[in-house]
């Protein structure tokens, strides 16, 4: 089974370096907390049936939200998107003594 170099892929996306992303190959798993242009690069570089984890879109918090212009890639490539908020996990970690 192919195991993607996730750390390298994320570093490339966060610096919006499309050339490096293409050298690494399509993104199979992407953890997104930035949104905006960064998400667009990830969507353009996604493998068929890639998995995206969304836990925020900080790029739009202070300046307003311009949205992601290429969401059609979700249906074109069969990307699975799962979203969550960190606050939904607080009870779990509080009961385990992490807070």
C-alpha positions in Angstrom: 0.0 0.0 0.0 1.3 3.5 -0.9 1.9 5.6 2.1 2.1 9.4 1.3 4.7 11.6 2.8 2.0 13.7 4.5 4.4 16.1 6.2 6.1 17.0 3.0 2.8 17.5 1.2 1.4 19.7 3.9 4.6 21.8 4.0 4.3 22.3 0.3 0.7 23.3 0.4 1.2 25.7 3.3 3.8 27.6 1.3 1.6 27.4 -1.8 4.4 25.8 -3.7 2.6 24.1 -6.7 5.9 22.8 -8.2 6.8 20.9 -5.1 3.3 19.5 -4.8 3.5 18.2 -8.3 6.9 16.6 -7.6 5.4 14.7 -4.6 2.5 13.5 -6.6 -1.2 13.9 -5.9 -2.3 14.6 -2.3 -4.0 11.6 -0.7 -4.7 13.0 2.8 -4.8 16.7 3.7 -5.4 18.3 7.1 -6.7 21.8 6.5 -6.9 24.6 9.0 -6.0 27.5 6.6 -8.6 27.7 3.9 -8.6 30.2 1.1 -5.9 30.0 -1.6 -4.2 27.2 0.4 -7.3 25.0 0.1 -7.5 25.8 -3.6 -4.0 24.5 -4.2 -4.8 21.3 -2.2 -8.0 20.7 -4.2 -6.2 21.2 -7.5 -3.5 18.7 -6.4 -5.7 16.1 -4.9 -5.7 12.4 -5.9 -8.8 10.5 -6.8 -10.7 9.7 -3.6 -8.4 11.8 -1.5 -9.4 12.5 2.1 -9.6 16.1 3.5 -9.9 16.9 7.2 -11.2 20.4 7.8 -10.8 22.0 11.2 -11.0 25.7 10.5 -10.3 28.2 7.8 -8.1 30.8 9.6 -7.3 32.7 6.4 -10.8 34.2 6.5 -11.3 34.9 10.2 -10.0 38.5 10.3 -10.2 39.8 6.7 -13.5 38.3 5.7 -14.1 35.1 3.8 -13.6 35.0 0.1 -14.4 31.3 -0.2 -12.8 28.6 -2.2 -13.3 28.9 -5.9 -12.7 25.3 -7.0 -15.1 23.3 -4.9 -16.2 21.5 -8.0 -13.1 19.3 -7.6 -14.8 17.6 -4.7 -17.2 15.8 -7.1 -14.8 15.6 -10.0 -12.2 13.6 -7.9 -14.5 12.0 -5.3 -12.8 13.8 -2.4 -14.1 12.8 1.0 -14.3 15.8 3.4 -14.7 15.5 7.2 -15.0 18.5 9.3 -14.9 19.1 13.1 -14.3 21.8 15.7 -11.7 21.3 18.4 -14.3 22.3 21.0 -16.3 19.2 20.2 -13.4 17.1 21.6 -13.0 19.0 24.9 -15.1 16.7 27.0 -13.2 13.6 25.8 -9.8 15.1 26.7 -11.0 16.7 29.9 -12.2 13.3 31.2 -8.8 11.8 30.3 -7.0 14.5 32.4 -5.4 16.5 29.5 -6.8 19.8 30.7 
